Amino acid sequence: MNKHIEKLEEALDPYRRELVNHELYSKLNSIKSIQYFMEQHVYAVWDFMSLLKSLQINLTSTTIPWTPNGNPATRRLINEIVWGEESDVNDKGVAASHYEMYIEAM
């Protein structure tokens, strides 16, 4: 494995462990607690999508006529994230955004 990646994974490991062992998981121990969490967390899902679309508008080209705008690597990263978040495929094979899937799961 690439030494740079190994160093990065090593540096991130304490944070990953902290997330994996977070006390929240032990509190999600009933349907009611999971529903309550989802009812609150859906705003974070929506907010993330709003932030992402703002990045897409400001750092890529979304105008007509289209012209390239900004850094190509940045455009690609943002557009790949948008593609995954906005047009994923659910467990039934139907295209839907992660937000729509979240709402459906609730």
DSSP file (Angstrom, degrees, kcal/mol; ACC not computed):
  #  RESIDUE AA STRUCTURE BP1 BP2  ACC     N-H-->O    O-->H-N    N-H-->O    O-->H-N    TCO  KAPPA ALPHA  PHI   PSI    X-CA   Y-CA   Z-CA
    1    1 A M              0   0    0      0, 0.0     2,-0.1     0, 0.0     5,-0.0   0.000 360.0 360.0 360.0 149.4    0.0    0.0    0.0
    2    2 A N     >  -     0   0    0      1,-0.1     4,-2.4     2,-0.0     5,-0.2  -0.352 360.0-135.6 -59.3 130.6    1.1    3.5   -0.7
    3    3 A K  H  > S+     0   0    0      1,-0.2     4,-2.5     2,-0.2     5,-0.2   0.861 104.8  55.6 -59.1 -37.0    3.0    5.0    2.3
    4    4 A H  H  > S+     0   0    0      2,-0.2     4,-2.1     1,-0.2    -1,-0.2   0.920 109.3  45.9 -62.8 -43.4    1.1    8.2    2.1
    5    5 A I  H  > S+     0   0    0      2,-0.2     4,-2.9     1,-0.2     5,-0.2   0.904 111.0  52.9 -66.0 -41.8   -2.2    6.4    2.4
    6    6 A E  H  X S+     0   0    0     -4,-2.4     4,-2.4     2,-0.2    -2,-0.2   0.918 110.3  47.7 -59.8 -43.8   -0.9    4.3    5.3
    7    7 A K  H  X S+     0   0    0     -4,-2.5     4,-2.3     2,-0.2    -1,-0.2   0.901 112.6  49.3 -63.8 -40.8    0.1    7.4    7.2
    8    8 A L  H  X S+     0   0    0     -4,-2.1     4,-2.1     2,-0.2    -2,-0.2   0.929 111.8  47.5 -65.1 -45.5   -3.2    9.1    6.5
    9    9 A E  H  X S+     0   0    0     -4,-2.9     4,-1.4     1,-0.2    -2,-0.2   0.887 111.8  51.2 -62.2 -39.1   -5.1    6.0    7.7
   10   10 A E  H  < S+     0   0    0     -4,-2.4    -1,-0.2    -5,-0.2    -2,-0.2   0.903 110.6  48.3 -64.5 -41.4   -3.0    5.8   10.8
   11   11 A A  H  < S+     0   0    0     -4,-2.3     4,-0.3     1,-0.2    -2,-0.2   0.852 115.7  44.4 -67.5 -34.4   -3.6    9.5   11.5
   12   12 A L  H >X S+     0   0    0     -4,-2.1     4,-2.3     1,-0.2     3,-0.6   0.664  89.6  89.4 -83.6 -17.2   -7.4    9.0   11.0
   13   13 A D  H 3X S+     0   0    0     -4,-1.4     4,-2.7     1,-0.2     5,-0.2   0.853  83.3  52.5 -54.3 -44.3   -7.7    5.8   13.0
   14   14 A P  H 3> S+     0   0    0      0, 0.0     4,-2.0     0, 0.0    -1,-0.2   0.893 112.4  46.7 -61.1 -36.0   -8.3    7.3   16.4
   15   15 A Y  H <> S+     0   0    0     -3,-0.6     4,-2.2    -4,-0.3    -2,-0.2   0.887 111.2  51.3 -71.7 -38.8  -11.2    9.4   15.0
   16   16 A R  H  X S+     0   0    0     -4,-2.3     4,-2.7     2,-0.2     5,-0.2   0.930 111.2  48.1 -61.7 -45.6  -12.6    6.3   13.2
   17   17 A R  H  X S+     0   0    0     -4,-2.7     4,-2.1     1,-0.2    -2,-0.2   0.896 109.4  53.4 -62.6 -40.4  -12.5    4.3   16.4
   18   18 A E  H  < S+     0   0    0     -4,-2.0    -1,-0.2    -5,-0.2    -2,-0.2   0.906 111.9  45.4 -61.8 -41.3  -14.2    7.2   18.3
   19   19 A L  H >< S+     0   0    0     -4,-2.2     3,-1.5     1,-0.2    -2,-0.2   0.934 112.0  50.4 -66.4 -46.3  -17.0    7.3   15.7
   20   20 A V  H 3< S+     0   0    0     -4,-2.7    -2,-0.2     1,-0.3    -1,-0.2   0.842 116.4  42.4 -61.2 -34.2  -17.4    3.5   15.7
   21   21 A N  T 3< S+     0   0    0     -4,-2.1    -1,-0.3    -5,-0.2    -2,-0.2   0.200  83.3 141.6 -98.5  15.2  -17.6    3.5   19.5
   22   22 A H    X   -     0   0    0     -3,-1.5     3,-1.2     1,-0.1     4,-0.5  -0.277  58.7-126.6 -62.1 142.7  -19.9    6.5   19.8
   23   23 A E  T >> S+     0   0    0      1,-0.3     4,-1.0     2,-0.2     3,-0.6   0.695 100.0  78.9 -64.2 -20.3  -22.5    6.3   22.6
   24   24 A L  H >> S+     0   0    0      1,-0.2     4,-1.1     2,-0.2     3,-0.8   0.887  85.3  60.6 -56.1 -40.2  -25.3    7.1   20.1
   25   25 A Y  H <4 S+     0   0    0     -3,-1.2     3,-0.5     1,-0.3    -1,-0.2   0.868 102.5  50.6 -58.5 -38.0  -25.2    3.6   18.8
   26   26 A S  H <4 S+     0   0    0     -3,-0.6    -1,-0.3    -4,-0.5    -2,-0.2   0.742 107.6  54.7 -72.9 -20.7  -26.2    2.2   22.2
   27   27 A K  H << S+     0   0    0     -4,-1.0     2,-1.7    -3,-0.8    -1,-0.2   0.661  89.1  77.4 -85.1 -17.3  -29.1    4.6   22.4
   28   28 A L     <  +     0   0    0     -4,-1.1    -1,-0.2    -3,-0.5    -4,-0.0  -0.523  60.0 127.1 -89.2  69.2  -30.6    3.5   19.1
   29   29 A N        +     0   0    0     -2,-1.7     2,-0.3    -3,-0.1    -1,-0.2   0.223  59.7  40.5-116.1  12.1  -32.0    0.4   20.7
   30   30 A S  S  > S-     0   0    0     -3,-0.2     4,-2.1     1,-0.1     5,-0.2  -0.980  81.7-110.4-152.4 161.6  -35.7    0.6   19.7
   31   31 A I  H  > S+     0   0    0     -2,-0.3     4,-2.7     1,-0.2     5,-0.2   0.915 119.0  53.4 -58.6 -42.7  -37.8    1.4   16.7
   32   32 A K  H  > S+     0   0    0      1,-0.2     4,-2.4     2,-0.2    -1,-0.2   0.903 108.8  47.4 -61.9 -42.7  -39.0    4.5   18.5
   33   33 A S  H  > S+     0   0    0      2,-0.2     4,-2.2     1,-0.2    -1,-0.2   0.876 113.3  48.8 -68.5 -35.8  -35.5    5.8   19.3
   34   34 A I  H  X S+     0   0    0     -4,-2.1     4,-2.6     2,-0.2    -2,-0.2   0.908 111.2  49.9 -69.1 -41.3  -34.4    5.2   15.7
   35   35 A Q  H  X S+     0   0    0     -4,-2.7     4,-2.5     2,-0.2    -2,-0.2   0.922 111.0  49.1 -62.0 -43.8  -37.5    7.0   14.4
   36   36 A Y  H  X S+     0   0    0     -4,-2.4     4,-1.5     2,-0.2    -2,-0.2   0.930 111.5  49.4 -61.6 -45.2  -36.8   10.0   16.6
   37   37 A F  H  X S+     0   0    0     -4,-2.2     4,-3.1     1,-0.2     3,-0.3   0.934 112.1  48.1 -58.3 -47.1  -33.1   10.1   15.5
   38   38 A M  H  X S+     0   0    0     -4,-2.6     4,-2.0     1,-0.2    -1,-0.2   0.883 106.3  56.9 -64.2 -38.6  -34.2   10.0   11.8
   39   39 A E  H  < S+     0   0    0     -4,-2.5    -1,-0.2     1,-0.2     4,-0.2   0.846 116.6  36.5 -60.8 -33.6  -36.8   12.7   12.3
   40   40 A Q  H >< S+     0   0    0     -4,-1.5     3,-1.0    -3,-0.3     4,-0.4   0.873 116.1  52.1 -83.3 -41.3  -34.0   15.0   13.6
   41   41 A H  H >X S+     0   0    0     -4,-3.1     4,-1.7     1,-0.2     3,-1.0   0.729  88.5  78.9 -72.3 -23.2  -31.2   13.8   11.4
   42   42 A V  H 3X S+     0   0    0     -4,-2.0     4,-2.4     1,-0.3    -1,-0.2   0.814  88.7  59.3 -56.7 -29.4  -33.2   14.3    8.1
   43   43 A Y  H <> S+     0   0    0     -3,-1.0     4,-2.6    -4,-0.2    -1,-0.3   0.861 103.3  50.6 -67.7 -34.4  -32.4   18.1    8.4
   44   44 A A  H <> S+     0   0    0     -3,-1.0     4,-2.5    -4,-0.4    -2,-0.2   0.879 109.7  50.7 -68.3 -37.4  -28.7   17.3    8.3
   45   45 A V  H  X S+     0   0    0     -4,-1.7     4,-1.9     2,-0.2    -2,-0.2   0.938 114.4  43.4 -63.9 -47.0  -29.3   15.2    5.2
   46   46 A W  H  X S+     0   0    0     -4,-2.4     4,-2.3     2,-0.2    -2,-0.2   0.904 113.7  51.6 -64.0 -42.8  -31.2   18.0    3.5
   47   47 A D  H  X S+     0   0    0     -4,-2.6     4,-2.7     1,-0.2    -2,-0.2   0.898 107.6  52.4 -63.5 -41.2  -28.7   20.6    4.7
   48   48 A F  H  X S+     0   0    0     -4,-2.5     4,-2.7     1,-0.2    -1,-0.2   0.922 110.2  48.3 -60.1 -44.0  -25.8   18.6    3.3
   49   49 A M  H  X S+     0   0    0     -4,-1.9     4,-2.5     2,-0.2    -2,-0.2   0.889 111.1  50.7 -65.4 -38.3  -27.5   18.4   -0.1
   50   50 A S  H  X S+     0   0    0     -4,-2.3     4,-1.9     2,-0.2    -2,-0.2   0.915 112.0  47.0 -64.4 -43.2  -28.2   22.2    0.0
   51   51 A L  H  X S+     0   0    0     -4,-2.7     4,-2.3     2,-0.2    -2,-0.2   0.922 112.1  50.8 -62.5 -44.4  -24.5   22.8    0.8
   52   52 A L  H  X S+     0   0    0     -4,-2.7     4,-2.5     1,-0.2    -2,-0.2   0.909 109.7  49.1 -61.1 -43.9  -23.4   20.4   -2.0
   53   53 A K  H  X S+     0   0    0     -4,-2.5     4,-2.5     2,-0.2    -1,-0.2   0.864 109.1  53.7 -66.1 -34.6  -25.7   22.1   -4.5
   54   54 A S  H  X S+     0   0    0     -4,-1.9     4,-2.3     2,-0.2    -2,-0.2   0.917 109.5  47.9 -63.3 -43.0  -24.2   25.5   -3.5
   55   55 A L  H  X S+     0   0    0     -4,-2.3     4,-2.7     2,-0.2     5,-0.3   0.910 111.5  50.9 -62.0 -41.8  -20.7   24.2   -4.1
   56   56 A Q  H  X S+     0   0    0     -4,-2.5     4,-1.5     1,-0.2    -2,-0.2   0.924 111.6  46.7 -62.7 -44.2  -21.8   22.9   -7.4
   57   57 A I  H  < S+     0   0    0     -4,-2.5     5,-0.3     1,-0.2    -1,-0.2   0.897 121.3  37.0 -63.2 -41.1  -23.3   26.2   -8.4
   58   58 A N  H  < S+     0   0    0     -4,-2.3    -2,-0.2    -5,-0.2    -1,-0.2   0.740 125.8  33.6 -87.8 -23.9  -20.3   28.2   -7.3
   59   59 A L  H  < S+     0   0    0     -4,-2.7     2,-0.2    -5,-0.2    -3,-0.2   0.468 118.9  39.2-115.9  -2.7  -17.4   25.9   -8.3
   60   60 A T  S  < S-     0   0    0     -4,-1.5     2,-0.6    -5,-0.3    10,-0.1  -0.687  93.5 -87.8-128.3-173.9  -18.7   24.2  -11.4
   61   61 A S        +     0   0    0     -2,-0.2    -3,-0.1     8,-0.2    -4,-0.1  -0.894  47.3 154.0-104.2 122.3  -20.6   25.4  -14.4
   62   62 A T        +     0   0    0     -2,-0.6     2,-0.2    -5,-0.3    -1,-0.1   0.067  45.7 104.6-127.0  21.3  -24.4   25.3  -14.2
   63   63 A T  S    S-     0   0    0      4,-0.2     4,-0.1     2,-0.1    -2,-0.0  -0.612  71.7 -94.6-104.3 163.2  -25.2   28.1  -16.6
   64   64 A I  S    S+     0   0    0     -2,-0.2     2,-0.1     1,-0.1    -2,-0.0  -0.985 111.0  39.3-116.3 129.5  -26.5   28.1  -20.2
   65   65 A P  S    S-     0   0    0      0, 0.0     2,-0.2     0, 0.0    -1,-0.1   0.586 103.1-129.4 -72.0 152.0  -24.6   28.3  -22.5
   66   66 A W        +     0   0    0     -2,-0.1    -2,-0.1    -4,-0.1    -4,-0.0  -0.463  34.6 167.7 -72.1 136.4  -22.2   25.9  -20.7
   67   67 A T        -     0   0    0     -2,-0.2    -4,-0.2    -4,-0.1    -5,-0.0  -0.980  44.0 -95.4-140.9 146.0  -18.6   26.9  -20.4
   68   68 A P        -     0   0    0      0, 0.0     2,-0.4     0, 0.0    -8,-0.1  -0.335  45.8-172.4 -62.1 142.6  -16.0   25.2  -18.2
   69   69 A N        -     0   0    0    -10,-0.1    -8,-0.2     2,-0.1     6,-0.1  -1.000  38.1 -12.4-140.8 135.0  -15.5   27.0  -14.9
   70   70 A G  S    S-     0   0    0     -2,-0.4   -10,-0.1   -10,-0.1   -11,-0.1  -0.146 103.8 -17.2  77.1-170.0  -13.1   26.5  -12.1
   71   71 A N     >  -     0   0    0      1,-0.1     4,-2.7   -12,-0.1     5,-0.2  -0.560  54.9-140.0 -75.7 128.2  -10.6   23.7  -11.4
   72   72 A P  H  > S+     0   0    0      0, 0.0     4,-2.4     0, 0.0     5,-0.2   0.867 102.7  50.6 -58.4 -38.4  -11.3   20.5  -13.4
   73   73 A A  H  > S+     0   0    0      2,-0.2     4,-2.3     1,-0.2     5,-0.1   0.898 111.9  47.7 -67.5 -39.1  -10.4   18.3  -10.4
   74   74 A T  H  > S+     0   0    0      2,-0.2     4,-2.6     1,-0.2     5,-0.3   0.922 111.3  51.0 -65.9 -44.4  -12.7   20.2   -8.1
   75   75 A R  H  X S+     0   0    0     -4,-2.7     4,-2.8     1,-0.2     5,-0.2   0.927 111.0  48.5 -57.6 -45.7  -15.5   20.1  -10.7
   76   76 A R  H  X S+     0   0    0     -4,-2.4     4,-2.5    -5,-0.2     5,-0.2   0.936 111.7  48.6 -62.7 -46.9  -15.1   16.4  -11.0
   77   77 A L  H  X S+     0   0    0     -4,-2.3     4,-2.1     2,-0.2    -2,-0.2   0.945 115.1  44.0 -58.4 -50.7  -15.1   15.8   -7.3
   78   78 A I  H  X S+     0   0    0     -4,-2.6     4,-2.7     1,-0.2    -1,-0.2   0.927 114.8  48.5 -62.7 -45.6  -18.2   17.9   -6.7
   79   79 A N  H  X S+     0   0    0     -4,-2.8     4,-2.6    -5,-0.3    -1,-0.2   0.847 109.7  52.6 -67.0 -32.8  -20.1   16.5   -9.6
   80   80 A E  H  X S+     0   0    0     -4,-2.5     4,-2.2    -5,-0.2    -1,-0.2   0.904 110.8  47.3 -66.3 -40.5  -19.3   12.9   -8.6
   81   81 A I  H  X S+     0   0    0     -4,-2.1     4,-2.6    -5,-0.2     5,-0.3   0.931 113.0  48.8 -65.5 -44.6  -20.7   13.6   -5.1
   82   82 A V  H  X S+     0   0    0     -4,-2.7     4,-3.2     1,-0.2     5,-0.4   0.934 109.9  52.5 -59.1 -46.1  -23.8   15.2   -6.6
   83   83 A W  H  X S+     0   0    0     -4,-2.6     4,-1.7     1,-0.2    -1,-0.2   0.926 113.6  43.0 -56.0 -47.4  -24.3   12.2   -8.9
   84   84 A G  H  < S+     0   0    0     -4,-2.2     4,-0.2     1,-0.2    -1,-0.2   0.883 120.6  40.5 -67.4 -39.6  -24.1    9.8   -6.0
   85   85 A E  H  < S+     0   0    0     -4,-2.6    13,-3.0    -5,-0.2    14,-0.4   0.836 122.4  38.4 -78.3 -33.9  -26.3   11.8   -3.7
   86   86 A E  H  < S+     0   0    0     -4,-3.2    -3,-0.2    -5,-0.3    -2,-0.2   0.694 127.7  25.0 -94.9 -21.1  -28.8   13.0   -6.2
   87   87 A S  S  < S+     0   0    0     -4,-1.7    10,-0.2    -5,-0.4    -1,-0.2  -0.213  78.0 140.2-144.5  49.5  -29.3    9.9   -8.4
   88   88 A D  E     -A   96   0A   0      8,-1.2     8,-2.4    -3,-0.3     2,-0.5  -0.161  51.9-110.5 -78.9-178.0  -28.4    6.7   -6.6
   89   89 A V  E     -A   95   0A   0      6,-0.3     6,-0.2    -5,-0.1    -2,-0.0  -0.980  27.8-141.9-121.0 127.9  -30.3    3.5   -6.9
   90   90 A N    >   -     0   0    0      4,-2.8     3,-2.1    -2,-0.5     8,-0.0  -0.073  39.2 -84.0 -79.3-175.7  -32.4    2.2   -4.0
   91   91 A D  T 3  S+     0   0    0      1,-0.3    -1,-0.1     2,-0.1    -2,-0.0   0.633 129.6  55.0 -67.1 -13.1  -32.9   -1.4   -2.9
   92   92 A K  T 3  S-     0   0    0      2,-0.2    -1,-0.3     0, 0.0     3,-0.1   0.372 120.1-107.4 -98.0   2.9  -35.7   -1.9   -5.5
   93   93 A G  S <  S+     0   0    0     -3,-2.1     2,-0.4     1,-0.3    -2,-0.1   0.636  76.1 136.5  81.8  14.2  -33.4   -0.7   -8.3
   94   94 A V        -     0   0    0      1,-0.0    -4,-2.8     0, 0.0    -1,-0.3  -0.805  59.0-115.8 -99.3 134.1  -35.2    2.6   -8.6
   95   95 A A  E     +A   89   0A   0     -2,-0.4     2,-0.3    -6,-0.2    -6,-0.3  -0.467  52.1 145.5 -66.9 134.5  -33.2    5.9   -9.1
   96   96 A A  E     -A   88   0A   0     -8,-2.4    -8,-1.2    -2,-0.2     2,-0.1  -0.971  48.0-102.2-163.7 154.8  -33.7    8.3   -6.1
   97   97 A S     >  -     0   0    0     -2,-0.3     4,-2.4   -10,-0.2   -11,-0.2  -0.416  35.3-113.8 -76.4 160.5  -31.7   10.8   -4.2
   98   98 A H  H  > S+     0   0    0    -13,-3.0     4,-2.4     1,-0.2     5,-0.1   0.868 119.6  55.6 -61.8 -35.0  -30.3    9.9   -0.8
   99   99 A Y  H  > S+     0   0    0    -14,-0.4     4,-2.6     2,-0.2    -1,-0.2   0.935 107.9  47.4 -61.9 -46.3  -32.7   12.4    0.7
  100  100 A E  H  > S+     0   0    0      1,-0.2     4,-2.6     2,-0.2    -2,-0.2   0.899 112.1  50.2 -62.7 -39.8  -35.7   10.7   -0.9
  101  101 A M  H  X S+     0   0    0     -4,-2.4     4,-2.4     2,-0.2    -1,-0.2   0.902 110.1  50.7 -63.2 -40.1  -34.4    7.3    0.3
  102  102 A Y  H  X S+     0   0    0     -4,-2.4     4,-1.7     2,-0.2    -2,-0.2   0.933 111.1  47.6 -62.6 -46.8  -34.1    8.7    3.8
  103  103 A I  H  < S+     0   0    0     -4,-2.6    -2,-0.2     1,-0.2    -1,-0.2   0.923 112.1  50.3 -60.7 -44.9  -37.6   10.1    3.7
  104  104 A E  H  < S+     0   0    0     -4,-2.6    -1,-0.2     1,-0.2    -2,-0.2   0.892 107.9  53.1 -60.9 -39.9  -39.0    6.8    2.4
  105  105 A A  H  <        0   0    0     -4,-2.4    -1,-0.2     1,-0.3    -2,-0.2   0.832 360.0 360.0 -65.1 -31.8  -37.1    4.9    5.2
  106  106 A M     <        0   0    0     -4,-1.7    -1,-0.3    -3,-0.2    -2,-0.2   0.506 360.0 360.0 -69.0 360.0  -38.8    7.1    7.8
